[in-house]
Amino acid sequence: MEFKVLGPIELYDNVNQRRVALSSHKQRAVLGALIVKCGSPVSAEQMSEEVWGDARPRASANALHAQIHRLRRMMNHMLDGEGASPQFLITEGSGYLLRVDAAQIDSEVFAHAIDRARHTAAQDPVLAEKIIRDALKLWRGQALQGCHGPLCTAEAVRLEETRLSALEILYDASLRAGMHANVITELEELTNSYPLRERFYDQLMIALYRCGHQAQALSVYERARRHLANELGLTPVPALSRRMEQVLSHSPDLLDTQTWGTAELRGPQQLVQHAPSPPTMAPVPFATPRPATGIRRRPDHGGSGPARDCPEALRYARAASSVDAELRRLHLKVEELTSQQQALITLVQQLSTQLEGVIEGSKEHRPHPAGSRRQPLGEPRLLRRAL
């Protein structure tokens, strides 16, 4: 029995080699929540929130019990075919627990493969590249597709970030292995689909430069700079600006796969740390291998290039990098102060509302002088004089 979440929720029967149909979106939501919290109990309250959200029926407890019963019966039937007896779906207290091996869940298999590739990449980038390519085949679409409860939504975001990080490791390994000509098309697609991730721009610039396309590599930097300026009012991070300087100056580090790759394997980076990534992109397909073209090397003596013919361009790039870093720091500070200001406004509004309530309450309970009779509200003035 296998549990699949890297796409629509699926329950797979290994004995009969077939996908087991889940009867409704409610059943998929129940199974999705159990897989996400595998090994830990999911309370009936949490499960109801996953299945119905704010539209919970009055008899939600009975309806939830019926969904669990059907799911458990389906699993037990599959276990009978496998000749196994353990119970996977267990009732624990007021909640439910799924107890299966990590190897039965495709997201866990994917994570294990990526972890193995990460530790292999420095010594054997070709093997690491193959491991990640094979692992990406587990993806069938958006993770936990069709499940919109809090647990499944949060897990889908986490799994998508894991997939993007795996792609970054994949192209680091590809560049270390000298496969720069084979990954340009894929990286072009990724920079268009995820324009806020620094690593994809960085890797594409290196791949293009190694194929002798210096001008195209510089245009990638310009595309990143223009997108951030137009959409967010930001400038590229210093790391990408430094890569642009290396391309301008024909830095030998760009051609040395051993010295370049190790730093990039430390972890993913983004141009904007909290920018959301579209969760619907399918795994990047294999690019058709193409023979590598010649690589332009900087001549040792004489020759020409941007660094020699236009030294002012290099000086400008270095100055811009420093200014860009300061602008980004100021932008983050403004966002922080704006957030604090909004919090203070909200607090003042809450205190004002509480104060108004206290004042109104004191008016209603204010004592009247002894011997005086409280005049009924709305009593005519002439009547008061007559009395």
C-alpha positions, 0 to 999 in steps of 0.5 A: 500500500502506498500513499501519494500526496505529490499531486492529487491524493491517491491510495495505491494498491501494490498487490493489484498494481492499481489506484484505489478510487476515493469516493469523494472530496471529503474522503480525500481531505480526511486521508490528506490530513492523516498523511500530513500528520502521519504518526501523530493523532489528528483531533476530530475538531481538526479533521472537521475543519479540514473537511468542512471548514466553516460550513460544518454540518450539525451532525459533523461528528457522525459524518466524520465517523462514517468517512473514517469507517469507510477509509478503514474498511478500504485499507483493511481490504487491501491489507487482506490482499497483501496478507498483512494484519496490522491496522494502519488507521487507529482511533486514539482518544478523540482523534485518529492516527495513521501509522505507516512506514515513511517508505510508503509515502511518496513525499517522504521518499522524495525528501530522502532522495533529495537529502541523499543527492545533497550529500552526494553532489560535492563528490559525484555531481553526475550521480546527484543529478540522476538521483534528483531527476528520478525523484522529480518523477514522483511529482504528478502536479500540485502537492495535495491537490484538491485539499484546502484545509489548514493542515493540507494547505500549509503542507502543500506550501512546504512541499512546493518549497522543497521541490524548488530547493531540489531544483536548485540543487539539481542545477548546481550539480549539473553545472558542476558536472559540466552539463551547462549546455543541457540546462539553459532551456529549463532555467529559462523557464524557471526564471520566468515562472519564479522571477523572485528566486535568485538561484535560478538567475544565478545558475542561468547566467553561469550556464550561458557564460560557459556556453560563450553567451556573455551578452545573454548572461548579462541580459539575464541580470538586466531582466531580474533587475527590471522585474524587481524594479517594476513589480516591487521597487527593489534592486537585485541582491548583492550576490547577483550583482557580484555575479554580473561583475564576474561576467563583465570581468571574465572571472576564471571562477565562472569556468571552474566547476570545482571552486564554484559549486561548493558555495552554492550547495549550502542552501536556497536563496531568494531575491525576496525572502517572503515572496510566495511561489506559484504552487502549480508548476509541474516538474521541469521536463528533461531538456534534449541534450545539446553539444556544448559550444565553445567557451570564451576565455579571457586572454592572458595577454592583450585582447579586449573585453568589457573590463579593459575596453570599458573600465567605467562599466565595472566601476559603476557595477561595483558602486551600484552593488553597494547602493543596492544593498543600502536601498534594500536595507532601508526598504526592509526598515520601512516595512518594519516601521509600517507594520509597527505603526499599524499594530499601534493604530489597532491597539489604540482603536481597541482601547478607545472602544473599551473606554467608550464601553466603560463610559456608557456603563457608568452613565447607566448606573449613575446614582440619583440624589435622594428624594428626587424622582427620575423623570421618564425619558421623553416626558413632555416639559409642560407635564413636568411643570404641572407636577 
